[in-house]
Amino acid sequence: MALLLACQSAPRPVARGSMDEKPRSTISDDARSNYVQALREEMNAVGRIQSVLLWYTATQGETPIQGLTYVGHDRLFGKTALEAVDLAQRQPGLAPGEALALRFFRRTLSSQIVQLATAKLSDQFRAAESSATVRLPFRDQPVAYNDLQNLIAQEANPERRAQAFA
């Protein structure tokens, strides 16, 4: 009986929407200024996902999938986005801080366009790094290449540190 009462008094789960719903920007991209703001919001989300994936891949040794973070974000990585930012930078009466933010945002987009072009190679490189091992004379087992920097930093013996660094 007590179990029945406990179950009835437990908070009900809140419906958060179905998994079929696509996340939408909180900013309408009808007007030009809103379009640039929506691009900034989307780039912020992509950048955050990329950062988490890079950390996870580096620390857990998982297969790199950075290239997949660009899927579905075509509008960010094209000439139209760069032109929209350029137009926003030329708006009269633009606050100096906003002008600087737009300049940095344009650089971020340009950098991401280059990263998109090299994403497949970057993923292959990271996969090679994560699977590589190194033999050290003072260790019985090979050490993962990605763990080598931490091993060097924590090694108290300067001779062993030099061997690991070489």
C-alpha positions, 0 to 999 in steps of 0.5 A: 500500500505504501508503494502504491501511495509513493508511486502516485505522489511521484512527480509526473514526467514532463513531455519535452516534444517528440524526437521527430521535432527538429531544433529551431533557431530562436531567431527568425531569419526574415530580416537581414540583421536577423539572418546574421544573428540566426547564423551566429546562433547556429555557428555557436551551436555547431562550435559547441558540438565540435568542441565536445566531440574533439574532447571526447575523441581525444580523451576516450579514443573514439573514432573521430567524426568531426566531419559529420558536424557539418551535415545540415549546416550548409547555409553557414559555410557558403558565399551567402553567409559571408556576404550577409556578414559583410553587409551587416558590417557596412550598416551605418551606426554600428557599435564598435563592439558589434563591428568587432564581433561581426569581424570575428564571426566572419573569420570564424565562418571562413575558418570553418569553410577551410575546416569543412574542406579538410574534415575528412583528412582531419578525421583520418589524422585523428584516427591514426593518432588515437590508434598509434602506440609508442614503445618506451624502454622503461615500460613493459607495454606500449603507451598510447600516443595520445597519452604520451604528453601526460606521461612526460608531464608526470614523469619525475625521472628526468632521464625517462622524461627525455626518453619519452620525449625523443 
